[in-house]
């Protein structure tokens, strides 16, 4: 991914931008951890009704969905806040919800994601914005929206301004996340930007007019939103560059970043504080297997704000946001992106190798994850020939928490357990193959016959093992895990799938 400097007749010659090295990226990500970011905007709840459709209603020619699962997730500005937490930030947010059940669910979901929601305002005269998606066989059938887009007024607006000003004093950076649901009124935006002072304010805009964002630090519309501002279609390249420059000039903003999906991102920045000269950079898209663009804008806003809070210049922050977007579009739904995933995506095309850790490194990694409130899952095995049973076990183990570390028996350990003809592959090959699985966050090779010492060192919240163990007491380390209030989960095997069977068939 090579960043391109932009230069035309109306711009100052752009300073060269070199993509950060792996060491520079690690340093930047380290500085981001623990920075404080305030999110102000339209808080939303995303609801999902999931199930099969097997018949047509006798009452009308419509499908009947049998609801087997109901899920609630943070959306809108609340999802930006969740993305920030995943990146290691300390986050507080404010916005308006109703006094209805959806509002309560939103606040409860925020607390589960370690978000400070004390500044969220409940308005009995306003419904909580909720978008309910009916999903059958991974296909969205219909979306039902419950919302009010009227601008907040009177005492609610006054309280919102007061909360926003308080958060600006606390934060290292601020995000104004606008989904056109009425929270970011002109008064709220203007007073927030004033209260922020010299602190960076990142704006993710929605409906025009945008004058209320004047004097912010960065505005980051997507191309469709930028076209609304420009009043016409924008072709990639010079037209996008010109629109970004016009946007920065009109709003008296130092930086404008236009995201163009597969077309990458274009950043235009003032050459100096009061200058009318600009320079720019284009960051080509770097998707790691396009799956879903949902929520990519939230990831970009979160990454921009947090990197600016850590002292990055705008070009470095935009570059990092582009890396994060590339990781996000490889995931389904409004997923968050971690610093570890960005590091893997940038450092090497064989990024899974960095998941293979020494025991000490794994202990440090586990402590870091737990400090950030993530549930740690541990499982172990020889993994001599990785097969579908292994893959299912790893994927199902990961579903029991937020981070999965896998212990892999060393060569000597496997020989003691399986006999002199095993393993078929070296411990390093087996560890790297396990690490290549998306469900796995870390791999540790252990030399003992059992992983008990490793479990004691890592202190996982959840210990998983295959379903061939008759009871939890048969699982090595169950007593340790329960002694610190963890739990044991047994994972069903895929019938007929084992390394022994594969070896016998190949013989």
N, C-alpha and C positions, 0 to 999 in steps of 0.2 A: 504494500500500500504506500504509494509515493505521493506526498503532499505537493500540490502545484501552487506556486506563487502567481498571483493575478496582477497583471499590469496592462493598463490601457491609457489613452490620451488624457483621461480625466482623473487618473490616479497617480499618486506618488509611486516611484519604484518600490515594490514590495520587498521587505527584508527577507532573506532566505529563511526557510523553516525546515529544519532537519527533524525527521521523526525521532522521538526519544529512544535511546538505547534501552535494553532490558534493565540495566542498573538504574538508569534515570527513571524508568517507569516504576520500579520498586520503591525508589525514594519518594516519588510523587504519591503513590498509593499509601505509603507509610505516613506521610504528612496529612493525608485526608482523614485518617482514622481519628475519631473522637471530636472532630470539628462540629460546631453547632450550627444548625440550619433551621430557619423558621419557614414553614410553608403556609401560605395564606391563599385561600381560594375556594373553589366549588367542591365541597366534599360530596362524594357519591358512594352508593352501595351497589355493587354488582351482584345480582342474584341469578342462580342457575337452577332450573328445573330439568332434571335429566332422567331419561327412561326410554323404553322401547315403544314403537308404534306398531301394532299388530292388527288393527282393524279400523274400519270407518264407522263413525258415529251413526246410529240409526235416526238421530234427531236432525242431522244436517250432513251434507257431504264434506265432512272435515275429519281429519285423522284423530284418533284417540290416543293420547300419550299416557302411559302408566308411569307415574312418577316413582322412581326407585331411589333417587338421590336429590337432595336440595342443598345447595352450597351458597355461601355468602362471602364475597371478597371486597376488598377496598378498591374504590374506583376514583377517577378524577384526581383532584388535588390530594386525596388520601393515598392514592397509589403512588404519587410522586414522593410523599413522605415515606411510604414503605420502601421504595427504591433507595432512598437515602439511608435508611437504617441498614439495608442489606450491604451498602457500600461502607458501612462502619461509622456513619454520622450519628450524633446525638440530635434528635429531632423533636421540635414542638410544632403543633399546627393549630390553626384557627379557621373557622368557617361557620356555617349555619346548618343545623339539622332540625328536623321536626321533633316533637315530643312523642312521636309514634314508635311502633315496634322497630321499624327500619332504622330510626335514629339510634335506638338502644343497641341494635345489632352492629351498627357502624362503629360506635364507641367501643363496644366489646372487642370487635375485630382489631381496632387500633391498639388496644391494650395487649392483645395477644402478640402483636408485632412490635411490642416495646416502644410504642409511640405515646408521647405525652399529649393527652387530649383534654387537659384541664381548661384550655382556652376556647374549646369548642362551645358555641352558643346554641342553646335549644330555643326554638321559636314555636310556640303552640299554634301560631296562625300560618305556618308554612310546612308543607310536607317534606320529608327527607327525600332527596333525589335518589331514586332507585331504578335501575334498568334490569329488568328480569328477562333472561334469555331462556327460551324453551328449546332444549337440545335433544334430538333423537339420533342415535348412531353417529355421534360426533358431528352432526349437521344441525345448525341453528334453524329452527322452524319459524319462530317469530320472536320479536323483542317487544316487551311491554314497558313503557316509560311512565313513571309516576314522578312528577316534578312541578315546580313553579319557576318560571324564568323571570319573574318580576324582580326588579331591583330592590334590595333591602332598603328600608327607610326608617326614619324616626329613631326610637330608642335602640332598636336592634343594630342599625348602622352605627350609631354612636358607640355602642359597646364593642362592636367589631373594630372600629378605629382605635379604641382604647387598648384592646387586646393586641392588635397588630403593632402599635407603638411600643408596648411592653416587650413583645417578642423581638422587635428590632434592637432593643437595648441588649437583650440576652444573646442574640445570634451573631455568628461570624459572617453569615450570608443569608439572603432572603430569596424565596421563590414566590412569585405571583402566578398562580396556576388558574387560568381562566377557561372555564368550559361554558361560558355564556348562560349561567344559571342565576345570575343576578347578585352574586356576592361582591364581585370586584367592581363596585360603582366608581365613578370618577372621584368622589371624596375619599373612598377607602384607598384607592391607588395613590392619589396625590399625597395624602397624609402619611402613607406607609413609606413612599419613596423619600419624603422629607425626613421622616424619623430615622431612616436607614443611614442618612448622611453619606459618609465615604465608603460604607460597606457595600459590597456588590449585591445588586438586585437583578435577578434573572426573571424575565417575563416570558411566559408561554401563552401567547395571545389567542383570542378566538374572534368573536364578532367585532366588526368595526362599530364606531370609530376607535382609533388607538391613541388619540391625543392624551388620554388619561395615563398612559405609560411614559409620558415625557420625562426625561432626565433619569430614567433607569440606567442600568449598566449594560445589559445585553437583552435583546429581544430576539426570539427564535421561532418565527412562524414557519410552517411547512410551505411548500410551493403553492398549494391551493390557497392558503390564507394570504400569502404574499401577492398572489394574482388578484385577490379581492382588493388589496390595498392599491395595487398598480392599476387596476381597472382594465385588465386584459390578460390574455394568455402569455406566459413567460417561457420562452425556449431556454433550454439549458445553455450555460455559458454566459456570454456577454449580457443577455437580458436579465438573468438572475443576478449577476454582479451589479448591474445598474440599479435594479430594484432594491437590493440590499443597501446600496449607497444612498439612494433616495430616502429609504426608510430611516437610516441613521441620521441623515441630515434633517429630515422633517421633524423627528421626535427629539432631536438634540441628545442622541444616545451614542455612547462611544463605540458600541459594537452591535452589528446585526448579523445573525446567523440564520440562513435559510436552508432548511432540510428538504432534500429532493428525493427521498426514498432510495431507489436503486441508482439515482444520479449523484448520490453523496451529499455533501454539505458545502456551502459557500459562506465564508466569514469575511465581512468587510469591517475594517476598524479605522478610526480616525488616526491620522499620523501623529497628532499631538492634541492636547486637551481642548484648545479653542481653535484648532485648525479646520479648514474646510477641504483639506487634502486627505485622501483615504488610501489605504493599501489593503490587499486582500489575499486570501488563501482558499484553495479548493481542496477538499478532502474526499477522495474517491470512496465509494461504498466498499465495505469489506465484510459482506455477510458470510457467516459460517454455516451455509446450508439454509436457504430461505425456507422458513416454516410459517411464520405469522408475524405481521408487522404491528399487531395490536399492542399498544402500550410503549412503542419505541420512543415516541415523543416524551413520555414521562421519564424514561430512562435517560434521555439526552438532557432534559432540564435538570434532573437530579445530579447527574455527573458534572455538568457545567457548574452548577452552584457549589458543589462540594469541592471541586478542584480550585475554583476561584477563592473559596473560603480558606483553602490551604496555601494560598499565595501564588498560584499559577498565573501566568499571563493568559490572555484570551485565546491566543493561537494554540497553546498547549492544552488548555481546557477544552477547546473545540475538537482538537485531535483525539483527546481521551474520550470525549462524548461520542465521537465517531466509532472508536473501538468498541465502546459499550453497546452502541446501537447494532453493530455487526454481530455481537454475541446475542443480543436480545432477539433479533429476528430469526435466530436459529431455535427459538423456544416457542411453544404454543401458549397462546393467551397473554394476558398482561403480566408477564413474568418479570421478576427483578433480576439484576445482574450483580455478581459479587466481584470484589477486587481480584480474587484468585482466578476467576474465569477470564477477566481481562488480561491478567498476566499470562495465563496459558495461551490465550488467543494471539498475543503479540510476540511472545518470546520465541516460539518455535512452532513449526508445523507439527512437530512431535510433542506437543505441549503436555500430553499425558505423562511423559517421563518425569515431569516435575511433581507429579502426585506421589511418586515413590520416595518415601522419606526414611531417614534414620529414626530410631526409636525416640531419641531426644527431640528431633524436629517434630515428630508426630505429637509428642506430649505438649510441646509449645503450641502447635497448631490447635490441638484439642482445647487447651486452656483459653486460647484466643477466641475460639468459636463459642465456648460456654460463657465467657465474659460478655459476649454480645447477645446472650440469651438463646443461643441455638441449641436444639436437642441433638446430642451426639449418639449415633448408632454404631455398634461394632459387630462384625461377624468375622469368621475366619474359615480357612480351608487350605487344601493343597493346590487346587485348581490346576491339575496337571495338564488336562486337555479341556479347555473352556468349552462348554456346551450349553444348550438352551436351558437346562436345569440350573446351571450356575447363574446364567444371565437373569433368569426369573427370580432366583433367590436374592441376587444383588438389588434388582429393581424393587422387589417387595420389601427388602430390608430398608432401603432408602425412604420408603413411604412412611416408615414409623418415626421419622425424625427429620432434621434439617441437614445433617452432615453425616456421611457414611465413611468410616475408616475400616479397612479390611486387613486382617492379619493373614499373611501367606507363610506356610511352613518352609523353612530352609531346605536345601537339598539333603543334608544329613538327617533332619527331622523326618522328611518323607521316607528316606530309606529305612529308618527305624520303624516307622508306622506301616509302610506298604511292602517292604522287602527290597532286596538288592537290585532288582531290575527297574526300580522307580527312583526318582521321577524320570519321565520321558523328556522333560524340558528343564533348563536350568532355573534356579530361583529368580534370577533377574528377568529372564524371558517371561516367566509366569507372572511375576509382579507387574511388569509393564503391560502385559495383555489384560490383566484385571484392571489396571489403572486406565486403560483405554475406554472402559465402559463409562457412559455418561452419568450413571447413578453413583459412581464412586468418586469420593473427594480426596482420599488418601489411602496409601498402601504401605504396610510395614512388614518386612521379613523378620520372622522370629525363629530362633534356633532351638527353643525348648520343645518338648513333645506336646505340650499344651500351651494355650495362650494365656494362662492364668496370670503370669507376671505382667504381660502386656496389658491385660484388662485392668489390673491393679494400677498401672501407671497412667492409663488413659482415662479411667473412671467414666465410662460411657453411661448415658441415661437409659439406653435400650441395648440389650444383647439379643441377637437373633441367631438361630441355628435351624438346620433342616428338620422337616417334620418326621424324620425317622427316629428322632429321639422321643421316647415314650412319655417323658415328663420333664419339667424344667430342671428337676434335681439331677437329671442325666447330663445337663449342659454344663461344661466346665466354666466356672466363674459365676454361676447363678447367685450364689450366696454373697459374693462380693458386690455384685450390682444391686441386689436388694438391700444390702447394708447401707447404701447411700441413697435409698428410696428410688432406685431404678427398677426396670422390669425386664422380663425375658419374654420373647416372642418366638414361637416356632413357625417356620415357613414351610408350606407344603411343597414336596418335590414334584417335578414333572415325571410322570410314570415312565419307566423304561429308559430314562436318560441317566447315564453315569459314565465316568471315565473307564471303568472296568469293562462295561459293555462295548464301548468304542474300541478298546484295545482288542477285545476278543473278535469283533467283527473284522478288524484290520488284519488279524493274524492269518 
